[in-house]
Structures are given as C-alpha cells and as structure tokens.
Amino acid sequence: MRSLLYKYRKFFIGLLAFSAITIFLFYRALKPAKSLPIFNPADVNPELVDSTMQYKSKYHTIADFSFTNQNGKIITQKDYEDKVYVADFFFTTCGSICPKMTTNLVDVQKAFLDNPKVKILSFTVMPDVDSVSVLKEYAKLNGVNDTKWNLVTGDKKAIYAMARKSFLAVKQGKPDELYDMVHTENFVLVDTKKRVRGFYDGTKKEEITRLIEDIKWLCEDKIK
C-alpha cells in the first residue's frame, strides 16, 4: 500500500491541489460581491433633507463649496477632487455626541494616515461661535492632522445648504429661526465622483469599523 501511494504521490498531490482550488473558486462564485448603494435625497429620511430636494431620486452629487479651515485657508471642492472622504457636522462646544464622534474620526484618520486618497471634512453648525482660531484650538486638542482633515467655518446659510441639500445629514432647527440647524451623529461617506455612498452612526465603534471597511473598498478602484 505504501509503495502504491509513493508511486502515485504526484497524482494525489495534484488532485488535492485541484480540489482545494475548485472549492475556493466555487465558494467565491457563491459569495455575494460587496457593493455600496448610491444615495439620493429621495432615499434618505426627509427630516435630513431640504424640502426642495426631497423628490430627487437620481444623479445626486455634492455641490461645489468654499469655506475656511482651521488654518485660515479657503477649502473648496478642488481640495477633495478624486478623494474618498468622510463628512460630518459638529460644533466645538457640543458636550453630548461630538466628543465621541471626534474621537472616532481620529480613529478613521489613523487608519488612512498614509493613504493620500482619503480625507475628512467637518463643518461647524455654529459658525458664529466657531471662528478660525476656535477651530484651530479644537484641532490641536483633538489631534487633527491638517493634511488629512479640515474643520471648516463660514456663512451659516452656505453651511445649511451643504448640510441639507448636499450631504443630507442635518435636521432643521427652530422653524422661526432661518437656517437654524441641529446636527446629527451621521458620518457621510463620499466617493471620488462626489456621490453619497453611506451613512454611519459616528458614536458607535462597530459603525466606524464598517466605515473603515467601506472606505478601503472604495479605494480599491471599485467605484461604479
């Protein structure tokens, strides 16, 4: 028996290798391919979308913008051209969900520190309070890397428009107070074609893990 096995050892080794490859390919064929949705205003909770946009069901992209970051530099869409990025809305004096959201964004920053294709963009919903100097101090306290992450301020009307007409992520504030905003825990994932590809609860670690995995997937030239 041993001599028979020895005689045909190459055959059996080849058979085992062939079987392993076949099983792997069969499993891969059955496993559903990963994909990410493309979000339009009609797909999102209407509370987070400006009433003029709620009907839109296709071809939604992030509008051009121009705001000032923590270093006093003007940041535009050009700074995020061909980038995969995470956007959120916050304010520096928020004592509830913002600290947790900022900590979790720092984790996202660390995960892609050496990947120039990935950036972060945080808008203040209280630009009257969060001046450039205030944002700079906040950035220093929280370990914000200026090459990866912009904290921006500017005209409240323009920020309102970005929040509710582009990123679809902020609730309207007091009806009697024009352009009032109530930020949410949402992190918004945007692809290189300026399309919204995901929403994540910025206060939950498991959601951050999912966000990081989705960013990696988008970075692998799988944007469709």
N, C-alpha and C positions, 0 to 999 in steps of 0.2 A: 504493500500500500504506500509506504513511504517513497519507494522508488518511483511509483506511478505519479505521485504528487510532485516529486522532484522533476520528473521528466516533462510534466505539463505545467510547471510552475509559472512560466511566462504567460501561458494561456489564461490561467486562473487570475494572475495579477492584472492582466489586461481586461478580463471580464469584470473584476471588481471595480477597476477604474471606470470602465464604460458604464457600469450600473450606477456608480456614485454620480457621474456627470449627468446621466439620464434623469436620475431622481432630482438633482439640483435644478436642471432645466425645466422639469415638469412642475416643480414647486414654484419656480419663478414665473412660469406661464400662468399658474393658477392664482398667484398672489396679485391682488389688485394694485395697479400702478398708482403712486401718490399723485395727487393733484390738489390745487388750491382754487377756490372759487374766485371770480372777479365780481366785486360788489358794486352795485349801482344804488342810487338813492332809494329806489323802489324796494330794494331788498332789505333795507335797514329799518329799525324802529323809527316811526315817523317823529317821535319826540326829539330825535337827534338830528333831524334834517329840516332845513328851511322849507317853508310851505311852498315856495316857488320851485323846489327841486323834487318834491316827493313823488311826482309822476314819472320821473326819468328812469327808464329801465335798461338802458344800454349806452355804451360808449362814454361812460363817466371817467374823467381824469382829473387830477389835481390841477387847479388853476395856477397861473403864474402868481408869484408873490414877491414882496420886498419888505424885509423887516430888519431891525438892528439887533445884533447879538451882544453877548456879554462883554465883548471886547470893543464895542462901538463900531463894528464892521457891518456893512449892509450885506445881508444874506438874501439871495434870490434863488429861483428855480435852477439857475445855472450851476449853483454850488451843489445841487443834488442831481444834476444831469447824469444819466446812466448809473445811478446808485440805487441800491435796495436800502430803504430806510424805515425807521420806526418814528412815528409822530405821536405826541401826546399834548395835553393841555393841563396846566397846573397854575399855582401861584405860590410865591415863596413863603407867605405867612400861613399857609394851609397846615393845620395841625392834625388833620384826620388821615386821609388816604395818601396825601402827597409824599410824606417821608418814606412810606413803604414803596410807593411807585418809583421814587428816585433811587432808592437802594436797588430795586430790581432792574432799573435801567442801567445802573452801574455794572450789574452782572452781564447784561447784554453787551455793554461797551467792552468789558473784559474779554468776552467770548470772541469778539471780532476786532480786537485791538490791532492785529496785524493784517487785517483784510481791508484794503482801501475802498472796496466796493460797497461797504456797509457804513451807514451813518445814522445819527439820531437827531431829531428836531423837536424841541419843546417850546410851545407857545404859552406865554402867560395870559391868563384871562383877566388879570388885573394890571393892565399896562400903566394905569395912573399911579400905582404903588411900586410896581417892579420896573424901576429905571435900569439903565445900563449898569450903573455902579452896584445896585442891589443884586442884579443877576450875576455880576462878576463875583461878588462875595459869596453868593449861594453856590456858584460853580466851584469856587475854591474849597468851600466847606464839604462839598459832596464828591470831590474827586473827578470832576468833569474834565475830560480830555478835549481841549479846544480844537484839535484836528478831526475829532470824530463827532462831536456833539455841540450843537448850537442851541442856546437858550435865547429866545427872541422876544422882543417887545416892539410896540409900535402903535399905530392908530387902532383904537378899540373896534371901530366899525369894520376895518380890514381884517382884524383877527376873528371877529364874529363871522364874517363871510367865509373865511377859511375853515373855521370850525364846523359850520353848519351847511355850507354849500360844497366844500371840497372833501374834508376828512370825515364828515358825517358822524361826529363823535361828541358833541356838546349839546346839553339841553338849554332851552331858552330860559332866561331868568324871569324877573318880575315883568309882567306884561306892560306895566305903566312906566318901565324904565328902558328906554331904547337901547338896544344892543347889549342888554344885560345877559350874562352867561353863567351857567352852572356846569363846571367841568365834571367829567365822569372818570371812572377808573380805566377807561379804554386806552389801550395802546393800538395804534393803527399801523398795519404793515403795508408799505407801498413798494411796487416793483419798479424796474427801470423804465417802464413805459408809462409811469405816473398813474397807475391803476391801483385801487384799493384791493388788497388780496387777503386781508384778515383783520379781525378784532380780537383783542386779548385782555383779560382782566389783569391789569397791572399790579394788583395786590396779591396775586396768588402765584406761588413758586411753580406749581405744575403748569400754569399757563405760560410762564416765562420759558420753561423747558420746551413747550410746544412752539412758542415764538422762535426760539433759537433754532430749532429743527427746521421750521418753515423758512427762515432766512437762509439757512445752509442750502436748502433745496432750491430756492430762487437763485442763489449764487452759482449753482451748477449749470448755468445756461439752459435751464428748463423752463424759461418764461415763454408761455404760449398765449 
